[in-house]
Amino acid sequence: MRTLSDILLLIQDFNSKNPFPSEPSELYEPCDYILTLGGKRIRPALLLMGYELFRDDVETALPAAWAVELFHNFSLMHDDIMDAAPLRRGMPTVHTRWSTTTGILSGDVMLIYAYRFLSEVREPTVLSSLLKTFNRVATEVCEGQQLDMNFETRGDVSIPEYLRMIELKTAVLLGGAMEMGALCAQANQADVHHLYHFGRTAGVAFQIQDDLLDTYGDPVKFGKQVGGDILQNKKTLLVLKTMEVASQTDQLELENWMATSSDNPAEKVAAVRAIFDRNNIPTLIDTEKKHFQAVAFQHLAAISAPEERKTVLRQTVEGLLGREY
């Protein structure tokens, strides 16, 4: 079985052998640029790990894995435009470095190339299944992004609504990548089902962990400003849980801070964290994360592949859910 490092090298080699055209440079340079900004490439890696649960010739699934990576980066390029984000992984976003129109068009062509790579799958029944999964997941990611934008102007977002939003925006692509790996390997339907739900529920836990790190992470390890969600007044799970369990006094104080600008960022972050702390929010959120994590690994256990073939996948997901950055 290949290690995560081995799989990432396969993905990098496939990328280098399948570059974007050089012209027109204004269209394709932004595509190359966003792919070099330091993403973990965990989604294509998970697809290949899902494939390798059942078969050894993992190179066969590389076009589908790269299609997932292109789709992910296409969505980031467009999300950055919608969020007016100046930075992506510490570097200027595409629309900042070039222009909004460039970001739109270059993102569009990345999506088109994703479908081109999917079309390289030669087995008709496999290709049909891959396209159904890819289209379903792509649609759900868009739905999740729209819900996230809707929540910006709503004051009554519930925890179930929030969990559904992060499931669509983040988790279904992780699950879909694993499902596509199983489909490429022509696994049985029960294993395809369990692998998708393993990735989906692990993806929800992954996003909950991200919420925690944004407020409580070590800024050196986290690699970006801690408290960014607080400064942007985002209705994260920490905020929603506080509104559910806190006293009326703490609820009102949190609402007041969430309605203010960031004229004094350190003061705001410290004040909101203090509200979280006295309501035991980090522990409550960690418990929520562990619930989804447990459900995920139940699905992994149900997959009929030999246990030794699950080792790398299990260790990779455990590492993601226990990460500090």
C-alpha positions as CSV (number, residue, x, y, z in Angstrom):
1,M,0.0,0.0,0.0
2,R,1.2,3.5,-0.9
3,T,1.8,6.1,1.8
4,L,0.2,9.5,1.6
5,S,3.6,10.9,0.5
6,D,3.7,8.4,-2.3
7,I,0.2,9.3,-3.4
8,L,0.9,13.0,-3.4
9,L,4.0,12.4,-5.6
10,L,1.8,10.5,-8.1
11,I,-0.6,13.5,-8.2
12,Q,2.2,16.0,-8.6
13,D,3.7,13.9,-11.4
14,F,0.3,13.7,-13.2
15,N,0.0,17.5,-12.9
16,S,3.4,18.1,-14.4
17,K,2.6,15.8,-17.3
18,N,-0.7,17.4,-17.9
19,P,-0.1,21.2,-17.9
20,F,-2.5,23.8,-19.0
21,P,-1.7,25.4,-22.4
22,S,0.6,28.3,-22.4
23,E,-1.7,30.5,-24.5
24,P,-3.6,32.6,-24.0
25,S,-1.5,33.2,-20.9
26,E,-4.1,35.6,-19.4
27,L,-6.5,32.6,-19.1
28,Y,-4.2,29.8,-18.1
29,E,-1.5,31.5,-15.8
30,P,-4.1,32.1,-13.1
31,C,-5.0,28.3,-13.2
32,D,-1.4,27.3,-12.7
33,Y,-1.0,30.0,-10.0
34,I,-3.8,28.8,-7.8
35,L,-2.6,25.2,-8.1
36,T,0.8,26.3,-6.7
37,L,-0.4,28.1,-3.6
38,G,0.3,25.2,-1.2
39,G,-3.0,23.3,-1.0
40,K,-2.8,19.9,0.7
41,R,-4.4,18.1,-2.3
42,I,-6.2,15.9,0.2
43,R,-9.3,15.4,-2.0
44,P,-7.5,13.7,-5.0
45,A,-5.4,11.8,-2.5
46,L,-8.5,10.5,-0.8
47,L,-10.0,9.4,-4.1
48,L,-6.8,7.4,-4.8
49,M,-6.9,5.9,-1.3
50,G,-10.5,4.9,-1.8
51,Y,-9.5,3.2,-5.1
52,E,-6.6,1.4,-3.5
53,L,-8.9,-0.2,-0.9
54,F,-9.9,-2.5,-3.7
55,R,-7.3,-2.5,-6.5
56,D,-3.5,-1.9,-6.8
57,D,-3.3,-0.1,-10.2
58,V,-4.0,3.3,-8.7
59,E,-2.6,5.2,-11.7
60,T,-5.8,4.3,-13.5
61,A,-7.8,6.6,-11.2
62,L,-5.4,9.6,-11.6
63,P,-7.5,11.5,-14.2
64,A,-10.6,11.3,-11.9
65,A,-8.5,12.4,-9.0
66,W,-7.1,15.4,-10.9
67,A,-10.7,16.3,-12.0
68,V,-11.6,16.6,-8.3
69,E,-8.6,18.8,-7.6
70,L,-9.4,21.1,-10.5
71,F,-13.0,21.4,-9.4
72,H,-12.0,22.2,-5.9
73,N,-9.6,25.0,-7.0
74,F,-12.2,26.3,-9.5
75,S,-14.6,26.7,-6.5
76,L,-12.0,28.4,-4.4
77,M,-11.3,30.9,-7.2
78,H,-14.9,31.8,-7.5
79,D,-15.5,31.8,-3.7
80,D,-12.7,34.3,-3.3
81,I,-14.4,36.6,-5.7
82,M,-17.7,36.3,-3.8
83,D,-16.0,36.8,-0.5
84,A,-13.9,39.7,-1.8
85,A,-11.0,37.9,-0.2
86,P,-7.6,39.5,-0.8
87,L,-5.5,36.5,0.2
88,R,-5.5,32.7,-0.4
89,R,-3.0,30.8,1.7
90,G,-1.1,34.0,2.4
91,M,-0.8,35.0,-1.3
92,P,-2.9,37.4,-3.4
93,T,-6.1,35.8,-4.7
94,V,-6.5,35.4,-8.5
95,H,-9.0,38.3,-8.8
96,T,-6.7,40.5,-6.7
97,R,-3.5,39.7,-8.7
98,W,-5.3,39.8,-12.1
99,S,-8.9,40.9,-12.1
100,T,-12.4,39.8,-11.3
101,T,-13.2,38.9,-14.9
102,T,-10.0,36.9,-15.1
103,G,-10.9,35.0,-11.9
104,I,-14.4,34.2,-13.4
105,L,-13.1,33.0,-16.8
106,S,-10.1,31.1,-15.5
107,G,-12.3,29.4,-12.9
108,D,-14.7,28.4,-15.7
109,V,-11.9,26.8,-17.8
110,M,-10.7,24.8,-14.8
111,L,-14.2,23.4,-14.4
112,I,-14.2,22.5,-18.1
113,Y,-10.8,20.8,-17.8
114,A,-12.2,18.8,-14.8
115,Y,-14.8,17.3,-17.2
116,R,-12.1,16.7,-19.8
117,F,-10.1,14.6,-17.4
118,L,-13.2,12.7,-16.3
119,S,-13.9,11.8,-19.9
120,E,-10.6,9.9,-20.0
121,V,-12.2,7.1,-18.1
122,R,-12.8,4.5,-20.8
123,E,-15.2,2.1,-19.2
124,P,-18.7,3.5,-20.1
125,T,-20.5,2.3,-17.0
126,V,-17.8,3.6,-14.7
127,L,-17.8,7.0,-16.6
128,S,-21.6,7.2,-16.3
129,S,-21.5,6.6,-12.5
130,L,-18.6,9.1,-12.1
131,L,-20.4,11.8,-13.9
132,K,-23.6,11.3,-11.8
133,T,-21.6,11.5,-8.6
134,F,-19.5,14.5,-9.8
135,N,-22.6,16.4,-10.9
136,R,-24.4,15.7,-7.7
137,V,-21.5,16.8,-5.6
138,A,-20.8,19.9,-7.7
139,T,-24.4,21.0,-7.4
140,E,-24.4,20.4,-3.6
141,V,-21.2,22.5,-3.2
142,C,-22.9,25.4,-4.9
143,E,-26.0,25.0,-2.7
144,G,-23.7,25.1,0.4
145,Q,-22.0,28.2,-0.8
146,Q,-25.4,29.9,-1.3
147,L,-26.6,28.9,2.1
148,D,-23.4,30.3,3.6
149,M,-24.0,33.6,1.9
150,N,-27.7,33.5,3.0
151,F,-26.5,33.1,6.6
152,E,-24.6,36.4,6.5
153,T,-27.9,38.3,6.6
154,R,-29.9,36.0,8.8
155,G,-30.0,36.3,12.6
156,D,-31.9,33.0,13.2
157,V,-29.6,30.3,11.9
158,S,-30.0,27.1,13.7
159,I,-27.3,24.5,14.5
160,P,-28.9,21.9,12.2
161,E,-29.0,24.4,9.4
162,Y,-25.3,25.3,10.0
163,L,-24.3,21.6,10.0
164,R,-26.2,21.1,6.7
165,M,-24.4,24.1,5.2
166,I,-20.9,22.8,6.1
167,E,-21.9,19.3,4.9
168,L,-22.8,20.7,1.5
169,K,-20.0,23.3,1.2
170,T,-17.2,21.2,2.5
171,A,-18.0,17.6,3.4
172,V,-19.8,16.3,0.3
173,L,-16.7,16.9,-1.8
174,L,-14.6,14.8,0.5
175,G,-17.2,12.1,0.5
176,G,-17.7,12.4,-3.2
177,A,-14.0,12.0,-3.9
178,M,-13.9,8.8,-2.0
179,E,-17.1,7.6,-3.7
180,M,-15.5,8.3,-7.0
181,G,-12.4,6.3,-6.0
182,A,-14.6,3.3,-5.2
183,L,-16.5,3.7,-8.5
184,C,-13.3,3.8,-10.5
185,A,-12.3,0.5,-8.8
186,Q,-15.8,-0.9,-9.6
187,A,-16.4,-1.7,-5.9
188,N,-19.8,-3.1,-4.9
189,Q,-22.6,-0.7,-4.1
190,A,-22.5,-1.2,-0.3
191,D,-18.8,-0.3,-0.2
192,V,-19.4,2.7,-2.4
193,H,-22.1,3.8,0.0
194,H,-20.0,3.4,3.1
195,L,-17.0,5.1,1.6
196,Y,-19.0,8.1,0.6
197,H,-20.5,8.4,4.1
198,F,-17.1,7.9,5.7
199,G,-15.8,10.9,3.8
200,R,-18.9,13.0,4.3
201,T,-19.1,12.6,8.0
202,A,-15.4,13.0,8.4
203,G,-15.7,16.1,6.4
204,V,-18.2,17.6,8.8
205,A,-15.8,16.8,11.7
206,F,-13.0,18.4,9.6
207,Q,-14.9,21.7,9.3
208,I,-15.9,21.7,13.0
209,Q,-12.2,21.3,13.8
210,D,-11.5,24.2,11.5
211,D,-14.0,26.4,13.4
212,L,-12.2,25.5,16.6
213,L,-8.7,26.2,15.2
214,D,-9.8,29.6,13.9
215,T,-10.6,30.7,17.4
216,Y,-8.3,28.6,19.5
217,G,-5.4,27.5,17.3
218,D,-1.8,28.4,17.8
219,P,-1.2,31.3,15.3
220,V,2.3,30.0,14.5
221,K,1.0,26.5,13.6
222,F,-2.3,27.7,12.1
223,G,-0.5,30.0,9.6
224,K,-3.1,32.8,9.7
225,Q,-4.7,35.2,12.1
226,V,-6.5,33.4,14.9
227,G,-10.0,34.9,15.5
228,G,-10.7,35.7,11.8
229,D,-14.2,34.2,12.0
230,I,-14.9,36.4,15.1
231,L,-13.6,39.5,13.3
232,Q,-15.8,38.7,10.3
233,N,-18.9,38.1,12.5
234,K,-19.3,34.6,11.1
235,K,-22.1,32.5,12.6
236,T,-19.8,29.5,13.3
237,L,-20.8,26.5,15.4
238,L,-19.1,28.1,18.4
239,V,-21.4,31.2,18.1
240,L,-24.5,29.1,17.5
241,K,-23.8,26.8,20.4
242,T,-23.2,29.8,22.7
243,M,-26.6,31.2,21.7
244,E,-28.1,27.8,22.6
245,V,-26.6,27.2,26.0
246,A,-25.5,30.6,27.4
247,S,-27.3,32.9,29.8
248,Q,-29.3,35.8,28.4
249,T,-26.6,38.1,29.6
250,D,-23.9,36.3,27.7
251,Q,-26.1,36.0,24.6
252,L,-26.7,39.7,24.5
253,E,-23.0,40.5,25.0
254,L,-22.1,38.1,22.2
255,E,-24.8,39.7,19.9
256,N,-23.3,43.1,20.7
257,W,-19.8,42.0,19.8
258,M,-21.0,40.3,16.6
259,A,-22.6,43.5,15.5
260,T,-19.5,45.6,15.9
261,S,-16.7,46.4,13.5
262,S,-13.1,45.3,14.1
263,D,-11.6,48.7,15.2
264,N,-9.8,46.9,18.0
265,P,-9.4,43.3,16.8
266,A,-7.5,42.0,19.8
267,E,-10.1,43.3,22.2
268,K,-13.0,41.8,20.2
269,V,-11.4,38.4,19.9
270,A,-10.5,38.3,23.5
271,A,-14.0,39.3,24.6
272,V,-15.7,36.8,22.4
273,R,-13.3,34.0,23.5
274,A,-14.0,34.8,27.1
275,I,-17.8,34.3,26.5
276,F,-17.0,31.0,24.8
277,D,-14.7,29.9,27.7
278,R,-17.1,30.6,30.5
279,N,-19.8,28.6,28.7
280,N,-17.5,25.6,28.1
281,I,-17.9,26.0,24.3
282,P,-14.6,24.4,23.2
283,T,-15.5,21.2,25.1
284,L,-19.0,21.1,23.7
285,I,-17.8,21.7,20.1
286,D,-15.1,19.1,20.5
287,T,-17.8,16.6,21.6
288,E,-19.8,17.4,18.5
289,K,-16.7,16.8,16.3
290,K,-16.1,13.5,18.0
291,H,-19.6,12.4,17.3
292,F,-19.2,12.8,13.5
293,Q,-15.7,11.3,13.7
294,A,-17.1,8.2,15.4
295,V,-19.9,7.8,12.8
296,A,-17.3,8.2,10.0
297,F,-15.1,5.4,11.3
298,Q,-18.1,3.1,11.7
299,H,-18.6,3.5,8.0
300,L,-15.0,2.7,7.4
301,A,-15.2,-0.4,9.5
302,A,-18.2,-1.6,7.4
303,I,-16.3,-1.6,4.2
304,S,-15.4,-5.1,3.0
305,A,-11.8,-4.3,2.1
306,P,-9.1,-6.0,4.1
307,E,-8.1,-4.1,7.3
308,E,-4.5,-3.7,6.2
309,R,-5.7,-1.8,3.1
310,K,-7.5,0.7,5.3
311,T,-4.5,1.7,7.3
312,V,-3.2,4.6,5.2
313,L,-6.7,6.0,4.7
314,R,-7.5,5.7,8.4
315,Q,-4.2,7.3,9.5
316,T,-4.7,10.2,7.0
317,V,-8.2,11.0,8.2
318,E,-7.2,10.7,11.8
319,G,-4.3,13.2,11.1
320,L,-6.7,15.6,9.5
321,L,-9.1,15.5,12.4
322,G,-6.4,16.0,15.0
323,R,-4.5,18.6,13.1
324,E,-3.4,21.9,14.7
325,Y,-3.3,23.9,11.4
